[in-house]
Structure formats: structure tokens, C-alpha cells
Amino acid sequence: MFSPHSNQFYLDAKPSPSAAVTSPPPFRRLQGYAFDPSLSLRFDTASFNHTIFEVLWERKLEPGPVGEYVEVLDYDPASGCWYEPVDLNNLEVVAQDGLAPSEGNPQFHQQMVYAVAMNTVGNFELALGRQILWASLYDENLPPGKRDVYVQRLRIYPHALRAANAYYSPNKRALLFGYFPGQLGMVFSCLSHDIVAHEATHALLDGMHRRYIEDNHEDSLAFHEAFADLVALFEHFTFAEVLHHQIAQTRGDLASQSLLGELAQQFGQATGRYGALRNAIGERTADGWHPIEPDPERLKNESEPHARGAILVAAVFGAFLAANKGRVEDLIRLATAGSGVLPSGAIHPDLVNRLAEQTSVTARAFLNICIRALDYCPPMDMTFGDYLRALVTADFDMVPNDPYGYRVALIESFRRWGILPKGLRTLSEEQLRWPFARLEDFDGWNALNDVAREIRSEITETLYIRDRQVLFEKLRNARKHTHDYLENIMSDSGDASHGIAFNRPAFNRVTGLNIGRDSELRGLETKGDGVAYFEVHALRPALRVSPAGTIMKQLIMILTQRRRVDIDCENPDLGQFDFRGGATLIFDLEGETPSLRYAITRPIDSEERLAEIRAYRKRKGEENLSLRGTYFNADTDVVPGLDDEPLGLLHSEI
């Protein structure tokens, strides 16, 4: 017991049973591969390929490992056996920083996928300013407002497939990793840091934007692939020994060939490539390694998701290289007496250390910007140009003055690759930032700010909840509260509330919805009173601290609507699809009342966007450019189990 009067413990107080036990460490240290096992067999890379992952210490971690976020289930269908789960709380395992890297030990495989997945989860939570939630399940048998079902853990199967494949399954809420014989032995995709981080990122992105997996245009699946590659690439720069070695080897020129810009070396070579599966800055052919030169025409000619996504990766990574070069050029000048030209030979270890330190800071900043930008993206049909606008806006909100030129580097690199947002006259930063929401059309009463005020206490409370299931349920209840509040306004007789007219056209303009009575939009489902259905798709709190120490408390609200429309009005045999509209609304929660900062809108009544999606879907149907046709050129019986797995088909190397 503690006396508030004397600031002393009572002498007769008995210590709690846990008082004599030291606090748990902040991190769990686990050994793993920085890249994949193949680099441990090369003399020049073996020294740094074994690394230590520092992941959040989970007190209740069970054998598997099974923790708060992920559950590793090691069943091998091809062999028909379960592998014994690893116990990372075993004292001998803890004392050695986990099991030593081993291609032949299934328990190390379990440790590896757990460590990389949890490391990626930590990066997302740091950038987003909140706990992450996996994509929920949907049960239509439950009452309205409770049909979204909480998914606590992402399941990970290290040996799910005997195939050259690994993918995230949105249906199973699981990561499935394959293994296959290579030229030098069995290749396990679960032992590649890049592949595990890539697949975990797919799951995290699906948890935030589950409509992004809908293939409505050429950027849809390409963005999923590119974003997952970017996260895996920037995580390379968190490995200190790797970074030091590669900077020393390249003499500080990261635009030259290095492991830092490559993904999945072993997997790429085992599947018949000359080098890594993908490379952000160059490509290896029979003639050697060649740098990739920006080509503004390339985007027009690439439609395959990986190839198209590689252009976005090159644009972002090129911006990082340019920004980092500017950040370290003062160190180069100091080391070269002002000439800026390094002499031949190895550079000094002290310079290597300082270059590595600054490069790591720049890479971490770009990783945070890339992840944080997800909160500034439209809720569906995202394009590469939209992502550029999201990157610029997200960074502006955190660092208005751009001291290191990150935004300038991004804009220049995207322009050189021909990635241009539609509808903008120039590529200036002011034009690229999402415009501040203009709500002057609301006559006296703002429904959006008002609903934010109604739920602010609920949202603020969620920022301090540690139990993720409680957090999920609180946010689900807040979504229902928001929906009921807005629906009540819209259904009010005479379109009035609180005695002040509700400006329905202005509300529709800002949100992209169509809530008019007896709407003439074809395919829009309405209720008995003639008001169209809509969904409060997501509510997300964000508590972020800028480099200057400014605290930003925000609410991200996503409102959506759908129409069931024909792919081709003149050919019903091509089928139908859900055409969606809505908006990502970002509110500032500071001050006496919340205020809407940005409204990133996709209008449900946009005939131009509908025509573009129809043309894309019609073209795919007529030319048989489905994922199955592209990758297998066969009927559905050839690849059982992948009928409804778009990322499984996309990632297959069969």
C-alpha cells in the first residue's frame, strides 16, 4: 500500500506476489535471416545474413507461436503431418535469442515467420498511431450493427503448399507459404524475410482497405503488389549490419547494385531468373546487372500487376535514393575536403557508420510516410496518382516545411515515371495535396462535423484501449452510432433536423454518396422510405506525434455505397459487378468541436468512372485476361483451391 500523505510505503504492507519479479523486457530477441538462407552460403554475405529481430514481448505467448496478433499452425498437407510447435518461452530458447537459423528445422521456420510478421505489425502501428486490426469476417445471421465479426489472429502456415508460391488468403485470413525443390536443395518461402514481410503487408492492407482487392482497373492489384514490396524493401534498412556492409561495398552509392534494392534472391534464382525475384533499381540479365532508367511511357504499356507495380516501387524507391543523397552529401563533402568526390578504395569505417545512420533515418521516414499515406487514400479504386497525392498530404500534415525535400523527391520521381494524377493542371505540391474540405454550402448546421462531435468521446476513449477485441467492439458500436445518427438526419420528415434544413445536395457532394429520396441511379438499393442504403465502412482513430513534437489526434471515417450494374448494358451475359462510391473523411479532433479536414471522394454517380471500370472489365472478359487465363491458360480444375484466391493466383509460379 502507498500513503499519499507521507510518500512512503506502509511498513505493514505486504508486497504483492509479483513485486519481486522483474518487469518483462520490452522486446523479444529472435534470430532469423536478414534475407534468405542462400546468402548464408556465400562467403561475402554470410557474416551479416543472420540477424536479430526485436519484436514486442508478449507475456502470454503460447507454443506455436500463438500470440495476440498471429497464430502459427504448422501442418504440412503434402506430408500429412503436424510439426511440433516451437515454445519461445522456453528458458534455453530465450537465453539464445531464439533458435539458431536452420533450413532443416521446422521449429525455426515457425520462429522466422512469427518474427518477421510481428516486426511488420510493429512498423504499421508505429506509423499509423494506433493498434492494427485484421480484416473482419461477416455474418449476415447476426443483428445489424454486429455482423462484422472480430478476427483476433492472422493464421500463418509455414508449410501449406508444395509449390513455388506463397500468398495471403482473404477468405481464410491466413498466410500460406509453399516449398519446392531447387537446384541446390529445398527452397522454403517461409525463410525469406522479403516474402514473409510482403505477405504480411497484404494482410495488413486488406485489414485497412478491403475493397482494394477488387480488380476494377489496371492499378488495383498492382498497388497491392507494389505496396507490399515497398514495405519489404524499406525493412531491409532496419538491419544495421546489412546496411553497414552494403554501404561499405557500394561506397555509399545506393543507386548501384546492392542487396538493399532486391527482393527474394533465393526464390528468384530457384524459379529460373538470373537474380532476385524483383529489383527496385536495376535488373540482372545474361549480360549482367543494369540500372533501371525512368521511362514515362512504360506505365502505358504494362498491365500485368507485378510489372505495373514495379513502376510504382521504382518511383518511390527512386525518391528515397534522391532524398537520401541530399541528406548525406554534407558528410561526403566533409570526408573529401569539399570536393564531394570520394577517392578510390574502401571508405573510412567512421564515414560508413555516419552514412548508415543517416540512411537508416531516411528509410524509416519513407516507410512511415508510405504506411501513413494509407489513411489519406480513397476507399476504393485507388490509382498510383491517388497514392502520390496521399503521400504528399500525409507528409505535409506531419512536417509542413519539408526540410529534407522528401515531397519534392517524390513528385520529381513520379513525374519521371509518368505517374500523373488525373485532373490536375500542374504537379506542384499545393496542387497535389488533397484540398481542405469546403463546407460553406452547409446552411448553419454541418451534419459531418456534428456526427464527429457526437462520437468524439467514444473515439478518444479507443486511443487508450489495449485489448484489441474491446477496441474492435467499441469501434463497431461507434460505426453503428454514426450510421444511426446520419440515417436519422436523412430520414427526418421535410429533410430537417434541430429546426435547421439539412442540405442534402451538399452532403452528397462532400461524401460522394447519393442519399436522395427515390434516386434514379440504376442499381442503387433503397429502403421502404425511398432513402438509399449506405455503409459506415470504417472508423479509425489516429494519435500521431510529429518530429517537432506536435500531437495530432484525428478520426478517419469512411462512408461507402454500392450499385449493382451490368458490365455491358448491351451484353448481359458478361455479368454484373458492384460499382462503389463514397469518401474517406479525415477529421481533426482538437479544439472545442471537431472539424473536417479532408474529404477524399469517389462519387457513386460518376458516369466517367463507371464507364472506365466497365471498359476494363469488358476488355478482360472479351480478351480472356482473367488472372487464371494469364497465369495458367487452363480451366479451373488445374489449380484446385485457388478459385476464389486472387492473390494466390497472382503469386503462383507454377
Number of C-alpha atoms within 10 A of each C-alpha: 12 11 9 8 6 8 8 10 12 11 8 7 9 10 9 9 7 8 9 8 8 7 8 10 11 11 12 20 21 25 20 29 24 25 27 25 23 21 19 18 11 11 8 11 17 13 15 19 23 22 19 18 23 18 20 16 14 17 12 10 15 16 18 22 23 23 20 16 19 21 22 25 22 24 18 17 12 11 9 7 10 12 15 14 20 23 20 23 18 11 11 11 15 15 11 12 18 25 22 16 22 15 17 10 12 17 22 22 27 28 27 27 29 25 26 30 23 22 18 21 22 17 16 23 16 16 21 22 18 19 20 19 23 20 23 18 15 12 12 10 8 11 9 10 14 16 15 18 16 20 16 18 17 24 20 28 22 30 27 21 19 16 19 21 23 30 25 27 20 22 10 12 20 22 25 23 26 21 21 17 14 16 10 8 10 13 24 27 28 29 31 27 26 28 27 29 27 28 25 28 25 22 25 20 22 21 17 18 20 17 17 20 20 13 17 23 18 20 23 21 23 25 24 22 26 24 22 24 29 27 24 26 26 22 23 22 23 17 17 16 16 23 23 21 20 20 21 20 16 15 20 21 14 20 19 15 20 17 20 21 23 23 27 24 23 23 25 15 16 21 19 11 16 17 23 20 20 20 25 24 25 19 18 16 11 8 7 9 14 13 14 14 11 18 12 15 12 15 17 10 9 15 15 17 19 19 18 22 28 25 25 29 24 24 26 24 23 24 23 24 19 19 22 23 20 14 18 18 13 13 15 18 14 12 18 13 10 11 10 14 11 15 10 7 7 12 17 11 11 10 18 20 17 14 24 24 16 16 26 21 15 23 22 18 16 23 23 21 21 24 22 24 21 18 23 24 26 24 28 23 23 21 20 21 18 20 21 26 22 25 28 24 26 24 23 15 12 19 14 11 11 12 9 13 15 22 22 16 21 22 23 17 22 25 17 17 20 19 24 21 19 9 6 10 9 11 16 12 15 11 12 22 20 20 13 12 16 12 16 10 14 17 12 11 18 18 19 22 17 16 16 22 17 17 17 20 12 17 23 17 12 23 17 10 15 11 11 18 15 13 20 22 16 17 20 22 15 22 23 17 18 21 19 14 16 18 16 13 18 22 17 12 9 9 15 15 16 8 8 11 15 22 18 18 14 16 19 17 17 23 23 25 27 27 22 17 15 15 15 9 12 11 14 23 17 16 10 7 9 14 19 21 17 21 16 20 19 18 19 21 25 23 15 19 14 13 9 8 9 11 13 16 17 24 25 18 23 25 22 25 24 21 18 14 18 20 25 16 12 8 10 11 10 15 14 15 16 15 23 23 26 31 27 27 26 24 22 19 24 13 7 7 13 20 22 21 18 22 25 25 23 24 22 24 20 12 10 9 16 18 13 13 20 22 16 16 23 19 14 14 14 10 10 13 16 17 17 19 15 13 15 16 13 11 10 13 9 11 13 8 10 16 12 11 15 20 21 20 22 20 16 16 13 11
